[in-house]
Amino acid sequence: MHDIDEFLKKHRITEIEAIIPDMAGTARGKIIPRNKFQSGESMRLPQAVMIQTVTGDYPEDGSLTGVTDPDMVCVPDPSTIRLIPWAVDPTAQVIHDCVHFDGTPVAISPRHVLRQVLDKYAKKGWKPVVAPELEFFLVDMNIDPDLPLKPPVGRTGRPETGRQAYSIEAVNEFDPLFEDIYEYCDVQELEVDTLIHEVGAAQMEINFMHGDPLNLADRVFLFKRTVREAALRHKMYATFMAKPMENEPGSAMHVHQSLVDAETGSNLFTGANGEPTALFHGYIAGLQKYTPALMPIFAPYINSYRRLSRFMAAPINVQWGYDNRTVGFRIPHSGPAARRVENRIPGVDCNPYLAIAATLAAGYLGMTQQLQPTEPLTSDGYELPYQLPRNLEEGLSLMGACEPLNDMLGEKFVRAYLALKETEYEAFFRVISSWERRHLLLHV
């Protein structure tokens, strides 16, 4: 706690937001006065917080967290303490780890799931490196969920009506907002890299510098909070829905990933002769084999699957190729030392801890099982059949039947995650949509 105490003193902090990421990647926790936070009294939350759905419901199976609804202890991670730049009073935020009263980790905690996968890499002397890219939409404030979303008005006084991929002028429409975002990110040391305008109307992308997977997951988790807060201050919404508007592309969280030797730092995807290694090919093969069963993590909601459609800048299969953006796994053009794999399948609505854990788990299984990938695709991946689940229900079935993922991610986590997603799916299935009323009410 010494580092935290020094931080609180240096910045004259009066309050602390003690937060944990839940299964959806939402910040849960408590706002605590500084003197109470420093008293040494542990923060406790019900374990059931981890399996609360986005609708506020819970799976019926009480054994997932304990039938007595027990607490868990939340332990601050000193490396995650940061200022909250939009707070009125000096306020800090600290991400916490979740443990039982005997000190053992809570198996269904997303941070623990990622740590568990990283531990398997460490035992091999391997160190994965990742670099996420987050796409998101800016939309006009909309308090009626029954109304379609539309782009916000920028400095010209007019909303975007067409697609402006990589347009500097389109980004400059929202200069005041992005100045705040960059300032907020700088204060929090989130180390964002580049900003671009994506394909959709008022769709943006932020890239992160490559680094340690847990650290990057923390930064993505905090970045989403940051962008939403900044947008609200400019009277618009920032949304990380995978497919917020029906005639626009969806938003992804592409994850670049490579593997280095923990001692030497050399890229294990490249051999001494500069050619791809067996580990490189095994990693890709693992992604190809296990991604369909990981789709409830990469595409966690009903809406997520609307993004994964043909010719909409999102993959529909598990093909791979060199500098090919029509496949699930792209190998960007680079020198041998920077050889990496870009997983283009996860939606930006995913939990970053779980998505990074899942993609690394698939790669690990491919390498340790010495799997072989298909030949790299040099043609248009959209011309091939779908290989990914078309809906959440299909993905849940595949995930539940995949024993190797139980071992990688933890049986307790997989069971709890499936129960949570099935509860969300059932809640959605009870809703009668406007499409059904429009086309079925009087015509069938």
N, C-alpha and C positions, 0 to 999 in steps of 0.2 A: 504493500500500500504506500510505500515511501514515495514512489514516482507520482502517484495520484495526489498525495498530500502536497507535494511540491507544485504540481500543476494548479491545484485549487488555490494555493496561496499566491502563486505568481499572477494569476488572472483574476484574483479577488472574487472567486466564484461564490454565489449565494445559493444556487440550487443545482441539483444534478438529476438529469434524466437517466435513470438506470433501466436499460432496455435489453431485451432479448429478441432475436428473430424467431417468429413462429413458422409453422409449415408453409404458410403463404409468403413468407418473407416480410410480414408486417411487424412493425415494432410494438412489442408489448412490454409493460413494466410499470414503474412508479416514478413519480417526481418527488425527490427527497431533499429536504433542507440540508445544507452542507454539514451542520453540526451533527445531525442524526446520521448522515452518511459516514462521517468520520468516527462515529462512536464505537464502531466495531461490531455493531449488531447486524447480523446477516439479513439480506432481503429474501423474502420468501414469496413464491407464487404457486398457485395450484398447478399440478402437473397437467391438468386438463386444458390449460391455456394452449398447450402445444397441439391439441387436436380440435381446437375450435375452428369451425368452417368459416368461409367468407360471409356466410349468412348469419353467423352467430350461433349456429346449432352445434351439436356434438353427436358423434356416433353413439348408438345405443349400447354397444359393448363396453360396460364399465370396467372390464378387466384390462383394457388397453393401458390405463394409467393407475389402476387400483380401485377397487370397488368402494373404498372409503374416501375417495377424492383427496388423496394426500398432497401435501406441499412438496416443493423442491426448493433447494437453496440456490440462490443466484450469486455467483462469485464474480466480481469485476475483473476484467482482463485489462491490466494497466496499459498495455500497448494500444488500446483502442480509445483512450480518453481524448476527447476533442471538444473545442468550443462549439456552441450552437450560435452561428453568426446572426441569425434572424431573431434571437430572443431579445426582449426588452431589457431585462436585467442580466448580469453576467451569469451565464448558465453553461454547464458542461454536459456532455453525454458520454456514457460509458457502456460498451457492450459487455454483457455478462455471459458466463458459462453456467450451465445448469447441472447440478449434482444432487445426489441423494444425501440424506443426513450422515451416511457413513463415508461420504466423499467420493463414491463411485459415480461416474457420469450418467446422466439421464440418456438412455439409448435413443430416444426419439427426438432429441435436440438436433436441429439441422447443423449446428456448428460441430457437434460431436460426430455426426455422420461423415462430414468432410474430414475431420481429424482422423477418423478411423481408416479412411481410404489412404490418406497421406502417410499414416503409420505403416501401411503395407508397402508403399513405395520406399519408405526409409529403410525398411528391413532388407531391401534389395540393393541399397546403396544408390537409389534413383531419386532424383529431385525433379518433380514436374514444374513447369513454368507456364503460366497462362496470361492471356491478355484479352479481356472481354471488350466487346463493342455493343453499345446499347442504342437501339432505335426507339424513338418515342414521338408522339404527336402532341402538338399544341392545339387546343380546341377552345372555342368560345365557351364561356360559362353556360352551363346547362343544368338547371335544377329539376327538370322534368325528365325522368329516365325513359319515358315513352317517346320522346322526341329524338330524331337523329342528331348526331353531332355535326358541327360545321367548323371550318377553320376560323381562328380569331382574326380580328382586324389589326393590321400592323401600322407602321408609321405613315403609310400613304393614305390611310383611311379606308382601304379596301382589303377584303380577304383574298387569299389565293384562290384562283378558280382553275388552275391547271397545274401540272406537275413540273417541278423546278429542280430536278436532280442536280446537285453540286452547284447550285446558283448562289453566288456571293450576295447578290442583291436581295434574294429571298431570305437569306439569313439576316442581313442587315435590317430587314423589316422589324426585327425584334431585338435590336441592339441593346436597349436598356435592360431587357430581361437577361440576355446572355452576359452582360457585364456583371449583373448581380450573381448569376450562376457561377461564373468564373471566380468572382470574389469570395463567394461562400465556399467554393471548393478549395480555394487557396488557403483560407482560414482553417479549414478542416484537414488540410494536407491530403486531399484525395488524389492528387497527381493525375488529373485528366490530361489527355493529350490533345487530340484534334477535334474540331467541331465541323460537321458538314451538313448540308441540306440533303435529305434522302429523297427517294422517288415520290412519295406521297405529298399531298398538299399540307404544308406546315408540319412535315415530318422531318425530324432532326436525328442526328447520330453523334454520340460522343464516344471516343475511343480512349481506353486506358493504357497506360504504360504497362509492359509485361512485368511479372513478378510472382511472388509467392501466392499460391492459390487461396489460402485462408485470408491473407491480407487483402487480396483482390475482392474476395467475396464480401468482406467487411466494407470495403470502399464502395462496392456496387450497392449494397444494402443502405448505406448512408447517402449515396448519391441520389437514389430514388426519392428519399425524404427531402433532400435539398432542392431538387428540381420542382417537386410539387409545391413546396413552400415558396420558392421564388416566383413561380407562375401565379400563385394566388395573389401575391403582392402586386402583380401587374394585371389583375382582373381577368385571368384566363386559367384554364386547367392544363396541366401536363398529364397525359395518360399513358400508362404502360400496359394497357390492354393489348392483346396480341392482334386483334382485328377490330378497331373501334369504328371504322366507317366502311360501308359495304362496297363502295366503288373505288376504294384506295387499297394499296398493298398493306400487308400487316407489318408488325414490328418484331424484330428478332433480337436475341442476344447471342451474336456469334462469339464463339470462344476459340481463340488461337491457343494452341497448346504444343509444347515441345518437352523434351526430356533431357536432363543433363546429369552427368556423373556427380554425385554429392561431394566427392573429394576434389576432382579436377575441374569441374565446371564445363567439361567438354560435352558437346551435343551428341547424345547417344543415338539420334536418328541418322547420323552421318558417320561413315566409316573413315579410316585413315586415308583411303583413296578418294574421299569426297563423294562416294556413292551412298545411296540409301542402305540402311542396315536391316537385318532381320527384325530388330525391335521396331523399326519404323513400319515395316509391312505388317508385323503382328499387331501393332497398335491400331492401324487402320482396319484390319480384319476384325478386331474386337469391337470397334465402333459399328462396323457393318452388321455383325452378328447380334449384338445386344441392344442396339438402339431401339428397335421396335418394342422391346419389353420395357424400355426406359421412358417411353413416351408420356406416361402420366406425370413424370417429372419435367420433361422438356416441354410438354404441352399440357398443363395441369387443369385446364378448364374446358368447358364445352366450346367457348369462343375461340380457344387456341387452335382448333382444327380448321376453323374457317380461313386461317392464314395459310395453311399448308395445301395450297391448290395450284394447279398447273398454270404456268405463265404469269404468276403473281410475285416473282422475285423471292420465292421460298421453295425449298426442296420438297419433292414428293417421294423420294426413294433414298436408298443407302449406297448409291454409287459414289465413286471418288474419282478425282481427276486433277491434273495440273492446271492451275489458273482457270478453272472451270466453275463459274458461278451458277450453273444449272444443276449441280449435284449436291448431295448432303455434306460431303467432306471434300473441301477444296485444299489443294496444296499451293499456297501462294508462291509466285516467282521470287526466289531468293538465292543467296549464296549458300554453300554447303553448311556453314556454321550457323545459319539462321533457319535451317529446314524445320518446318512446323506443319501442323494440321489445323485447319480451320473447320470447326464443327458449326455448320450453318443451320442446324435444325432447331435448337432451343428458341422458344419465343421469349420476348422480354418480360412476359408476365410470370416467368418461372421464379422460384426461389433461388438466388444465386449460389447459396451454399450447396443446395441439393443438386442443381444443374451441373456445377463444377465437379462435385463428388461423383455424379453419375457418369459424366463423360470420361473422367479419369478411371473410374471403375471398369468401364467397358474396354478402354485401352489396356489397362492392367491385365484383364482376363485374356485379351487377345495375345499379349506378349507372353504371359506365363503358360498359356495353352498352345503357344507356337502356331497360331492360326495363320492362314494365308488369305490375302485379300483377292478380290476379283481383279481383272485387268483394269487399269485406269481408263476412264471414259473420255474419249476425245470428241464426242458428238453432243448433241443437245439432250440433257437428261430429262427434259419435259416430254420428249417423244416416247419415253419408256413407261411401263406400267407403274402404278402406285405400289410401293413396298412398305410404306408406313401405315399404321392404323388410321382409319378414316374418322374415328370418333373416340371419345374417352372410354366408353364401355369396352371397346375392343382392346384398348391399351391396358386397361386394368386387368383383363383376363390374361394377357400375355405376361404382365409383370408378376401376377400372382403365381404363375406356373414356372417361373424362371428361378431355379434353385441357386445357381451361381451368384445371382444378385442378392439373394438372402444372405449369403456368406459375406459378400463385399460390403453391403450397406447395413446389415444387421437384421435379424429376423423380427425383432420387436419393432424396429422402425418400419419395415416393409408392411407388417400387419397393421400397424396404426395408420400408416399413410393410405393404404388401400381402403381401410374403413372410413377415413375422413373423406376421401374422394368419392367413394360410393354414396356417402351421405349427401355430399354436394350435388352429385348427379341426380339422385332421387328428388332433391328439392327443385332442381331445374325441370325435371320431367313432369312435375305437377303443374307447371306454368303453361297456360294456353297463349300462344303468341299471336301477334297481329296478323302475321302471314296466314295462320290457320283460319282466323276469323274472316280474312279477306277472301281467301280462295276456296274455303270449304263450307262456310256458313250456309250459303244459298246455292251451291253448285254440285253438291254430292248427295 
